[in-house]
Amino acid sequence: MSAAEARWHSVNLAVACFALDPASFGGISVRARVGPVRDRFEAGLKAALDGLPLRRMAPSMSDEALYGGLDLTATLETGALHRTHGLLDLPGTLLMPMAERVEPGLAARLATALDQHEDLSLVAFDEGAEPGERTPSALLDRLALHIDLTEHGLSDAPDLEINAAALAEARAGLSKVKVAPEAVAEIVTVAARLGVDSLRAPLLALAVARASAALSGAEQVEEPDLLLAVELVLAPRATQMPEQAEDHADDTPPPPPSESTPEDQPDTEPSVDEFPTDILLEAARAMIPVDLLARLAAGKVNRTPSGLGSGAKRTGNRRGRPLPPRAGKLGGGARLDLVATLRTAAPWQTIRRKLTGDATRIHVRASDLRIRRYQEASDRAIIFVVDASGSSAMARLAEAKGAVELLLAEAYARRDHVALVAFRGEGSDVLLPPTRSLVQTKRRLSSLPGGGGTPLASGLKAALELAGLARGKGMTPSIALLTDGRANVDLSGAANRAQAAEDATTMARFLRSEGVPGLVIDTGLRPTKGLDGLAQEMGAPYLPLPRADGRSLSRAVDAALTP
C-alpha cells in the first residue's frame, strides 16, 4: 500500500469510527477546499451515517436559526405566541462549510451546544487558503477527528468503502468494548509528550480507540486501535515533536545478583496487556505532518494584535455583514429592521388590541423598534519602512518594490493600501502615501537613491505619523520594517550610534503603545544582532530573511499581517 493509499485508508477508518457514535466524537474538522475529493468524502459520510439526521448550517447563522424564535405569521394570525424550532433543538450532525469564517460568538455558542447536547455533532469544513485562516480553536478542541484532504489527489481518493451491515453490528457492540487502565495511561503520556495541553484530547482519543476496536469485533482496545487514535486525534494537535528516548543503559549499574532461585523470581516479561509508549510515540512522529514546525511558527507570527486582515471591524448601519438588530430610535441615518420590529411587537398584539379596542391594526410602540446593524471592515494600510542606506540599498529597494507590486495586485479584492517610507543619510522620506494605484507605485519607485547612514528612528517616526494619518482616514495601519543594519544616525541627523539606538528603541515603544501592529524583516546575509530586541520593543514578530526576493517578502508580510 502506497503512502497516499494509506492516508486515504485512514480517512475511511475515521468516517467509519465517527458513524458508530457521532455525539461522543464531538465531530470532525476537515481541511479541504471545494472539489471532487471533498465530494467523495461527503458522499461516504452520508452513506456511513445511514439515515441519521445530517443538516447544513452557515458560518454566519443567526441565534434565531440556532435556537428557534417567533413564528411571526402564525402569531399575527392567531394572536397567540407560536415559536419555531432551531437547528440546536434537533438531534443529528451539523455540516458547516467555510468554518474558518465562523465568528467568535457563534463558535462559543456551538461549543456550548456540543458540551450540553448528548445527541449533537459537527462536521466543519475548513476552506482557508492562508495559514491564519483556521476554524476557531474553541470548536477544534471539541472535534475529535482532524483530517486534512488538501494533499489527496483525485486518483488517490476513490469512493469510501462503507459497509452498512458491518457498521450496524459494530454500533451494537460498541458499549461492550473495554479500555485497560494501561491504555489510558499511555494515551495521556503520548499526549503530554506531543505537547497537547487539552484535557479533552485524551478522552476523544480513547473514544476513537473504542470505536476502532468495535469495528474489528474486539471487546478490548488493542495496540492498533491506539495507533489509529494517535494518528487521527493526537498527532494533528501536536505542538512539539516528541523527543527521542534517551538510553541510560550505560549509566545505570546492573542490579545486584539475587540469592533466590530462578523459580522464585517473578516473571518480568512484559504483559500482552501493556501498551508500549515508545511505539505510540514513534508512530506519532511518523504521522505528524512534515511542515508542523513551520505551521506552528506561522501560527505564532499570526498572533498579532487585533485590527489586521482586511481591516478592523466596526459596527455601522449602512453596509457590511448583517448583525443581529438592536433596539433603537430612528434618525441619524439609522435604518429600521421591519421584520425584527414586527417580531418584537407580535406577542403584545392581543393585549394592545384589548386596550385600544382596535382589532384591525397591528399596534407598534416605540419600544418595539429595531435598528439594522452591519459589521464593516475598514481598509488595511501596509506601510513599508525600507532601509535605503549602504552599498546594497538598491537591491533591498528592488525587493521592496517587488513585494509592494505583488501586494497591490490583490489590493482591490482585499481593500489593502500600500505606503512606502525610505530612510537613508540624515533622515527619512515618505515616498508613497497609502495608495492602491499600481501605476503611481511604479512611477514613485522607478528611481530611488541609496547610500549614507542608517536613521532608523527617523524611519519609524515617519511610519508612526503615516499610521496616524491612515487611521484618521478610517484605515487600519500595519508596519513592515525591512533593514539589515544597526541604527547609527539619531533623530537630529547626527552620527551618534548610542543615541541612534536609544531613539530607535523609543520610537519602537511609541508604535507599540499606539497599538500599531507590525513585522521586522531582517534582510541581512545573517541575522543582525539587536534587531530581534527592537522587534520585541515594537511588540512585532522578528523574521530573518536573507537574500529575500520580492515574492518571498510578499508571502512573509501577507502571512505575518493576516490574523
SETOR-917595 format. One record per residue (C-alpha): chain; x negated, z, y negated. Coordinates in nm, 2 decimals. Example, Ala and Ser with C-alpha at 12.3 -4.5 7.8 and 13.67 -1.06 7.14 Angstrom:
   mol       xx       zz       yy
     A    -1.23     0.78     0.45
     A    -1.37     0.71     0.11
***
This chain:
   mol       xx       zz       yy
     A     0.00     0.00     0.00
     A    -0.14    -0.10    -0.34
     A    -0.16     0.13    -0.64
     A     0.13    -0.05    -0.80
     A     0.34    -0.02    -0.49
     A     0.26     0.35    -0.46
     A     0.37     0.41    -0.82
     A     0.70     0.23    -0.76
     A     0.75     0.42    -0.43
     A     0.71     0.75    -0.63
     A     0.98     0.63    -0.87
     A     1.20     0.55    -0.58
     A     1.15     0.90    -0.44
     A     1.21     1.06    -0.78
     A     1.55     0.88    -0.81
     A     1.64     0.99    -0.46
     A     1.55     1.35    -0.52
     A     1.74     1.36    -0.85
     A     2.05     1.22    -0.69
     A     2.07     1.52    -0.45
     A     2.13     1.78    -0.73
     A     2.11     1.63    -1.08
     A     2.20     1.95    -1.26
     A     1.92     2.16    -1.10
     A     1.67     1.90    -1.23
     A     1.80     1.90    -1.58
     A     1.74     1.53    -1.59
     A     1.48     1.25    -1.61
     A     1.27     1.13    -1.90
     A     1.19     0.76    -1.86
     A     0.94     0.60    -2.09
     A     1.04     0.23    -2.08
     A     1.14    -0.05    -2.32
     A     1.45    -0.26    -2.25
     A     1.37    -0.52    -1.98
     A     1.42    -0.62    -1.62
     A     1.21    -0.33    -1.48
     A     1.43    -0.08    -1.66
     A     1.74    -0.26    -1.55
     A     1.64    -0.23    -1.19
     A     1.57     0.14    -1.24
     A     1.92     0.19    -1.39
     A     2.08    -0.01    -1.11
     A     1.90     0.21    -0.85
     A     2.00     0.53    -1.04
     A     2.37     0.43    -1.04
     A     2.36     0.35    -0.67
     A     2.19     0.68    -0.59
     A     2.44     0.88    -0.78
     A     2.71     0.71    -0.57
     A     3.02     0.75    -0.79
     A     2.91     1.07    -0.97
     A     3.00     1.05    -1.34
     A     2.75     0.86    -1.55
     A     2.83     0.83    -1.92
     A     2.63     0.67    -2.20
     A     2.56     0.85    -2.53
     A     2.40     0.76    -2.86
     A     2.09     0.94    -3.00
     A     2.29     1.00    -3.33
     A     2.61     1.12    -3.17
     A     2.83     1.35    -3.39
     A     2.94     1.70    -3.30
     A     3.30     1.59    -3.26
     A     3.19     1.33    -2.99
     A     2.99     1.60    -2.82
     A     3.22     1.90    -2.83
     A     3.56     1.73    -2.89
     A     3.77     1.76    -3.21
     A     4.10     1.70    -3.36
     A     4.32     1.42    -3.24
     A     4.44     1.30    -3.58
     A     4.70     1.06    -3.47
     A     4.88     1.29    -3.23
     A     4.86     1.59    -3.47
     A     5.01     1.40    -3.76
     A     5.29     1.25    -3.54
     A     5.39     1.57    -3.37
     A     5.30     1.83    -3.63
     A     5.12     2.03    -3.36
     A     4.75     2.07    -3.31
     A     4.60     1.83    -3.05
     A     4.24     1.82    -2.95
     A     4.02     1.56    -2.78
     A     3.75     1.62    -2.52
     A     3.38     1.57    -2.59
     A     3.10     1.45    -2.37
     A     2.98     1.80    -2.30
     A     3.33     1.91    -2.18
     A     3.30     1.68    -1.87
     A     3.06     1.72    -1.58
     A     2.81     1.45    -1.49
     A     2.50     1.28    -1.61
     A     2.45     1.15    -1.96
     A     2.25     0.83    -2.01
     A     2.08     0.82    -2.35
     A     1.88     0.52    -2.48
     A     1.63     0.55    -2.77
     A     1.57     0.91    -2.70
     A     1.28     0.91    -2.94
     A     1.52     0.88    -3.23
     A     1.71     1.20    -3.15
     A     1.74     1.43    -3.45
     A     1.61     1.79    -3.40
     A     1.96     1.93    -3.45
     A     2.11     1.71    -3.18
     A     1.82     1.78    -2.95
     A     1.87     2.16    -2.99
     A     2.24     2.12    -2.91
     A     2.17     1.91    -2.60
     A     1.91     2.16    -2.48
     A     2.15     2.44    -2.52
     A     2.41     2.25    -2.32
     A     2.17     2.18    -2.04
     A     2.09     2.55    -2.02
     A     2.45     2.66    -2.02
     A     2.63     2.39    -1.81
     A     2.57     2.40    -1.44
     A     2.71     2.05    -1.39
     A     2.53     1.86    -1.66
     A     2.22     1.65    -1.66
     A     2.05     1.40    -1.89
     A     1.86     1.07    -1.84
     A     1.67     1.00    -2.16
     A     1.51     0.66    -2.21
     A     1.21     0.68    -2.44
     A     1.16     0.34    -2.60
     A     0.89     0.45    -2.86
     A     0.61     0.20    -2.90
     A     0.38     0.43    -3.10
     A     0.21     0.75    -2.98
     A     0.41     0.96    -3.22
     A     0.75     0.83    -3.11
     A     0.84     1.06    -2.83
     A     1.15     1.24    -2.71
     A     1.18     1.58    -2.87
     A     0.99     1.85    -2.68
     A     1.30     2.07    -2.65
     A     1.45     1.81    -2.42
     A     1.13     1.71    -2.24
     A     1.08     2.07    -2.14
     A     1.42     2.08    -1.97
     A     1.39     1.74    -1.79
     A     1.22     1.79    -1.45
     A     1.11     1.43    -1.39
     A     0.88     1.24    -1.64
     A     0.85     0.87    -1.54
     A     0.65     0.60    -1.72
     A     0.76     0.25    -1.64
     A     0.55     0.08    -1.91
     A     0.28    -0.02    -1.66
     A     0.51    -0.16    -1.40
     A     0.54    -0.54    -1.38
     A     0.85    -0.71    -1.26
     A     0.67    -0.84    -0.95
     A     0.57    -0.48    -0.86
     A     0.92    -0.33    -0.92
     A     1.16    -0.46    -0.65
     A     1.51    -0.32    -0.62
     A     1.51     0.05    -0.54
     A     1.58     0.13    -0.18
     A     1.89     0.36    -0.18
     A     2.05     0.48     0.15
     A     2.38     0.64     0.06
     A     2.43     0.79     0.40
     A     2.08     0.95     0.41
     A     2.13     1.09     0.06
     A     2.47     1.24     0.16
     A     2.30     1.41     0.47
     A     2.01     1.54     0.26
     A     2.25     1.67    -0.01
     A     2.43     1.87     0.26
     A     2.11     2.02     0.39
     A     1.95     2.10     0.05
     A     2.09     2.45     0.05
     A     1.91     2.53     0.38
     A     1.56     2.44     0.25
     A     1.34     2.74     0.21
     A     1.03     2.79    -0.01
     A     0.75     3.01     0.12
     A     0.60     3.26    -0.13
     A     0.26     3.09    -0.09
     A     0.41     2.76    -0.21
     A     0.55     2.94    -0.52
     A     0.21     3.09    -0.59
     A     0.03     2.76    -0.55
     A     0.26     2.57    -0.78
     A     0.22     2.84    -1.05
     A    -0.16     2.83    -1.01
     A    -0.17     2.45    -1.04
     A     0.05     2.46    -1.35
     A    -0.18     2.71    -1.51
     A    -0.49     2.50    -1.42
     A    -0.34     2.19    -1.57
     A    -0.26     2.38    -1.90
     A     0.12     2.36    -1.85
     A     0.24     2.66    -2.06
     A     0.61     2.61    -1.99
     A     0.77     2.86    -1.75
     A     1.04     2.60    -1.67
     A     0.79     2.36    -1.52
     A     0.70     2.55    -1.20
     A     1.07     2.61    -1.14
     A     1.15     2.25    -1.18
     A     0.86     2.15    -0.96
     A     0.99     2.38    -0.69
     A     1.34     2.21    -0.72
     A     1.17     1.87    -0.67
     A     0.98     2.00    -0.37
     A     1.30     2.14    -0.21
     A     1.48     1.80    -0.27
     A     1.18     1.62    -0.11
     A     1.20     1.84     0.19
     A     1.57     1.78     0.23
     A     1.51     1.41     0.22
     A     1.27     1.43     0.51
     A     1.52     1.65     0.70
     A     1.30     1.96     0.69
     A     1.41     2.31     0.63
     A     1.08     2.43     0.48
     A     0.88     2.30     0.19
     A     0.56     2.15     0.31
     A     0.24     2.01     0.16
     A     0.37     1.65     0.10
     A     0.67     1.79    -0.09
     A     0.44     2.00    -0.31
     A     0.22     1.69    -0.38
     A     0.53     1.50    -0.49
     A     0.63     1.78    -0.72
     A     0.29     1.79    -0.88
     A     0.29     1.42    -0.93
     A     0.64     1.40    -1.09
     A     0.67     1.73    -1.27
     A     0.33     1.89    -1.34
     A     0.09     1.60    -1.39
     A     0.29     1.44    -1.67
     A     0.30     1.78    -1.85
     A    -0.08     1.84    -1.82
     A    -0.26     1.93    -2.14
     A    -0.61     1.95    -1.98
     A    -0.80     1.81    -1.69
     A    -0.83     2.07    -1.41
     A    -1.19     2.20    -1.38
     A    -1.38     2.14    -1.06
     A    -1.40     2.45    -0.84
     A    -1.75     2.60    -0.86
     A    -1.94     2.66    -0.54
     A    -2.07     3.01    -0.53
     A    -2.18     2.99    -0.17
     A    -2.55     3.04    -0.26
     A    -2.48     3.33    -0.50
     A    -2.27     3.53    -0.26
     A    -2.46     3.74     0.00
     A    -2.33     3.70     0.36
     A    -2.11     3.98     0.48
     A    -2.29     4.24     0.70
     A    -2.25     4.20     1.07
     A    -1.96     4.38     1.23
     A    -2.01     4.60     1.53
     A    -1.67     4.51     1.66
     A    -1.64     4.26     1.94
     A    -1.51     3.91     1.87
     A    -1.19     4.01     2.05
     A    -1.14     4.29     1.80
     A    -1.19     4.08     1.49
     A    -0.88     3.95     1.31
     A    -0.81     3.58     1.31
     A    -0.95     3.44     0.98
     A    -0.84     3.08     1.03
     A    -0.61     2.95     0.76
     A    -0.24     2.96     0.85
     A    -0.04     2.65     0.86
     A     0.19     2.81     0.60
     A    -0.08     2.85     0.34
     A    -0.09     2.57     0.08
     A    -0.45     2.48    -0.04
     A    -0.46     2.49    -0.42
     A    -0.77     2.26    -0.42
     A    -0.58     1.98    -0.25
     A    -0.30     2.00    -0.50
     A    -0.54     2.01    -0.79
     A    -0.73     1.71    -0.66
     A    -0.41     1.53    -0.62
     A    -0.30     1.62    -0.97
     A    -0.64     1.50    -1.11
     A    -0.57     1.16    -0.95
     A    -0.22     1.14    -1.07
     A    -0.29     1.23    -1.44
     A    -0.30     0.91    -1.65
     A    -0.64     0.79    -1.73
     A    -0.57     0.80    -2.11
     A    -0.43     1.16    -2.10
     A    -0.71     1.30    -2.32
     A    -0.67     1.01    -2.57
     A    -0.30     1.06    -2.58
     A    -0.35     1.43    -2.64
     A    -0.59     1.36    -2.92
     A    -0.35     1.12    -3.08
     A    -0.08     1.39    -3.05
     A    -0.30     1.64    -3.23
     A    -0.37     1.39    -3.50
     A     0.00     1.32    -3.54
     A     0.09     1.68    -3.60
     A     0.06     1.63    -3.97
     A     0.29     1.78    -4.24
     A     0.64     1.65    -4.28
     A     0.71     1.37    -4.51
     A     0.54     1.09    -4.32
     A     0.66     0.80    -4.11
     A     0.89     0.58    -4.31
     A     0.91     0.85    -4.59
     A     1.05     1.19    -4.65
     A     1.41     1.24    -4.56
     A     1.66     1.32    -4.83
     A     2.03     1.36    -4.85
     A     2.24     1.13    -5.07
     A     2.59     0.99    -5.08
     A     2.53     0.62    -5.12
     A     2.34     0.47    -4.83
     A     2.13     0.56    -4.52
     A     2.21     0.71    -4.18
     A     2.56     0.88    -4.19
     A     2.55     1.26    -4.17
     A     2.85     1.49    -4.10
     A     3.07     1.52    -4.41
     A     3.08     1.84    -4.61
     A     3.34     2.00    -4.84
     A     3.30     1.90    -5.20
     A     3.46     1.76    -5.51
     A     3.50     1.41    -5.63
     A     3.29     1.29    -5.93
     A     2.92     1.23    -6.00
     A     2.91     0.93    -5.76
     A     3.05     1.13    -5.46
     A     3.24     0.92    -5.21
     A     3.55     1.05    -5.03
     A     3.55     1.05    -4.65
     A     3.92     0.98    -4.60
     A     3.93     1.03    -4.22
     A     3.75     1.36    -4.24
     A     3.98     1.47    -4.52
     A     4.29     1.39    -4.31
     A     4.14     1.57    -4.01
     A     4.10     1.88    -4.22
     A     4.44     1.86    -4.37
     A     4.63     1.77    -4.04
     A     4.66     2.12    -3.89
     A     4.83     2.26    -4.20
     A     5.10     2.00    -4.23
     A     5.37     2.20    -4.06
     A     5.32     2.50    -4.29
     A     5.28     2.29    -4.61
     A     5.60     2.09    -4.53
     A     5.80     2.41    -4.49
     A     5.66     2.55    -4.82
     A     5.73     2.23    -5.02
     A     6.04     2.12    -4.84
     A     5.90     1.76    -4.83
     A     5.86     1.64    -4.48
     A     5.79     1.27    -4.57
     A     5.44     1.30    -4.71
     A     5.10     1.41    -4.60
     A     5.00     1.72    -4.81
     A     4.64     1.73    -4.90
     A     4.48     2.01    -5.10
     A     4.15     2.02    -5.29
     A     4.00     2.24    -5.02
     A     4.06     1.96    -4.77
     A     3.84     1.70    -4.95
     A     3.54     1.60    -4.75
     A     3.25     1.40    -4.91
     A     3.04     1.14    -4.73
     A     2.67     1.21    -4.69
     A     2.38     0.99    -4.58
     A     2.03     1.05    -4.48
     A     1.80     0.83    -4.68
     A     1.43     0.77    -4.62
     A     1.20     0.74    -4.92
     A     0.93     0.46    -4.93
     A     0.59     0.56    -4.80
     A     0.28     0.50    -5.01
     A    -0.06     0.49    -4.83
     A    -0.34     0.55    -5.08
     A    -0.68     0.42    -4.95
     A    -0.97     0.61    -5.11
     A    -1.27     0.40    -5.03
     A    -1.64     0.49    -5.08
     A    -1.79     0.19    -5.26
     A    -2.14     0.34    -5.31
     A    -2.46     0.24    -5.14
     A    -2.60    -0.08    -5.00
     A    -2.34    -0.12    -4.73
     A    -2.04    -0.07    -4.96
     A    -1.93    -0.43    -4.94
     A    -1.89    -0.41    -4.56
     A    -1.67    -0.10    -4.59
     A    -1.46    -0.26    -4.86
     A    -1.41    -0.56    -4.64
     A    -1.29    -0.33    -4.37
     A    -1.05    -0.16    -4.61
     A    -0.93    -0.49    -4.73
     A    -0.85    -0.60    -4.37
     A    -0.67    -0.27    -4.30
     A    -0.47    -0.30    -4.62
     A    -0.36    -0.66    -4.54
     A    -0.27    -0.57    -4.18
     A    -0.05    -0.28    -4.30
     A     0.11    -0.49    -4.57
     A     0.21    -0.74    -4.30
     A     0.46    -0.47    -4.18
     A     0.53    -0.32    -4.52
     A     0.86    -0.50    -4.57
     A     1.01    -0.37    -4.24
     A     0.87    -0.02    -4.27
     A     0.91     0.02    -4.65
     A     0.54     0.10    -4.69
     A     0.35     0.06    -5.02
     A    -0.03     0.05    -5.03
     A    -0.26     0.16    -5.31
     A    -0.64     0.14    -5.33
     A    -0.89     0.37    -5.51
     A    -1.26     0.29    -5.51
     A    -1.53     0.54    -5.62
     A    -1.89     0.45    -5.70
     A    -2.15     0.52    -5.96
     A    -2.02     0.78    -6.20
     A    -1.65     0.77    -6.13
     A    -1.36     0.60    -5.96
     A    -1.11     0.32    -6.04
     A    -0.76     0.26    -5.93
     A    -0.80    -0.10    -5.81
     A    -0.44    -0.13    -5.68
     A    -0.14     0.08    -5.77
     A     0.13     0.12    -5.50
     A     0.25    -0.23    -5.41
     A     0.40    -0.44    -5.13
     A     0.27    -0.77    -5.27
     A     0.02    -0.93    -5.03
     A    -0.07    -1.19    -5.29
     A    -0.15    -0.93    -5.55
     A    -0.35    -0.73    -5.30
     A    -0.57    -1.02    -5.20
     A    -0.63    -1.10    -5.57
     A    -0.74    -0.75    -5.66
     A    -0.96    -0.72    -5.35
     A    -1.13    -1.06    -5.39
     A    -1.44    -0.93    -5.57
     A    -1.54    -0.56    -5.58
     A    -1.88    -0.44    -5.70
     A    -2.07    -0.18    -5.49
     A    -2.37     0.05    -5.52
     A    -2.46     0.36    -5.70
     A    -2.39     0.73    -5.63
     A    -2.10     0.89    -5.45
     A    -1.85     1.05    -5.68
     A    -1.62     1.17    -5.40
     A    -1.45     1.43    -5.62
     A    -1.35     1.17    -5.87
     A    -1.20     0.95    -5.60
     A    -1.00     1.24    -5.46
     A    -0.88     1.33    -5.82
     A    -0.77     0.97    -5.88
     A    -0.58     0.98    -5.55
     A    -0.41     1.31    -5.64
     A    -0.29     1.16    -5.97
     A    -0.18     0.85    -5.80
     A     0.01     1.05    -5.54
     A     0.19     1.24    -5.82
     A     0.29     0.91    -5.98
     A     0.42     0.78    -5.64
     A     0.63     1.10    -5.59
     A     0.77     1.05    -5.94
     A     0.90     0.71    -5.82
     A     1.06     0.86    -5.51
     A     0.79     0.76    -5.27
     A     0.61     0.98    -5.00
     A     0.24     0.96    -5.05
     A    -0.03     0.98    -4.79
     A    -0.41     0.95    -4.84
     A    -0.66     0.78    -4.62
     A    -1.02     0.86    -4.72
     A    -1.29     0.62    -4.60
     A    -1.65     0.73    -4.65
     A    -1.99     0.76    -4.47
     A    -2.19     0.98    -4.71
     A    -2.20     1.31    -4.89
     A    -2.09     1.36    -5.25
     A    -2.38     1.36    -5.50
     A    -2.20     1.29    -5.83
     A    -1.98     1.57    -5.98
     A    -1.66     1.52    -6.18
     A    -1.86     1.50    -6.51
     A    -2.05     1.20    -6.38
     A    -2.38     1.39    -6.35
     A    -2.60     1.36    -6.04
     A    -2.57     1.71    -5.91
     A    -2.54     1.73    -5.53
     A    -2.44     2.10    -5.52
     A    -2.18     2.08    -5.79
     A    -2.05     1.75    -5.65
     A    -1.99     1.91    -5.31
     A    -1.81     2.20    -5.48
     A    -1.59     1.97    -5.69
     A    -1.50     1.77    -5.38
     A    -1.40     2.08    -5.20
     A    -1.19     2.19    -5.50
     A    -1.01     1.86    -5.51
     A    -0.95     1.87    -5.13
     A    -0.79     2.21    -5.17
     A    -0.57     2.08    -5.45
     A    -0.45     1.80    -5.22
     A    -0.37     2.05    -4.96
     A    -0.18     2.28    -5.20
     A     0.02     1.99    -5.32
     A     0.13     1.91    -4.97
     A    -0.02     1.56    -4.97
     A    -0.10     1.46    -4.60
     A    -0.40     1.25    -4.53
     A    -0.67     1.14    -4.30
     A    -1.05     1.15    -4.33
     A    -1.22     0.85    -4.17
     A    -1.60     0.87    -4.12
     A    -1.73     0.51    -4.12
     A    -2.09     0.61    -4.07
     A    -2.30     0.50    -3.78
     A    -2.28     0.85    -3.65
     A    -2.06     1.14    -3.76
     A    -2.16     1.27    -4.10
     A    -2.23     1.64    -4.13
     A    -1.98     1.81    -4.36
     A    -1.70     1.56    -4.36
     A    -1.52     1.75    -4.09
     A    -1.53     2.06    -4.32
     A    -1.39     1.85    -4.61
     A    -1.11     1.73    -4.38
     A    -1.03     2.10    -4.29
     A    -1.01     2.18    -4.67
     A    -0.76     1.89    -4.71
     A    -0.57     2.00    -4.41
     A    -0.62     1.65    -4.27
     A    -0.74     1.51    -3.93
     A    -1.11     1.40    -3.92
     A    -1.16     1.07    -3.74
     A    -1.51     0.93    -3.69
     A    -1.50     0.55    -3.65
     A    -1.85     0.40    -3.66
     A    -1.86     0.02    -3.71
     A    -1.48     0.01    -3.75
     A    -1.32    -0.32    -3.84
     A    -1.00    -0.38    -4.03
     A    -0.79    -0.39    -3.72
     A    -0.92    -0.06    -3.58
     A    -0.88     0.11    -3.92
     A    -0.53    -0.01    -3.94
     A    -0.44     0.12    -3.60
     A    -0.61     0.46    -3.68
     A    -0.43     0.50    -4.01
     A    -0.10     0.40    -3.86
     A    -0.14     0.64    -3.56
     A    -0.25     0.93    -3.78
     A     0.01     0.89    -4.05
     A     0.30     0.84    -3.82
     A     0.48     1.16    -3.71
***
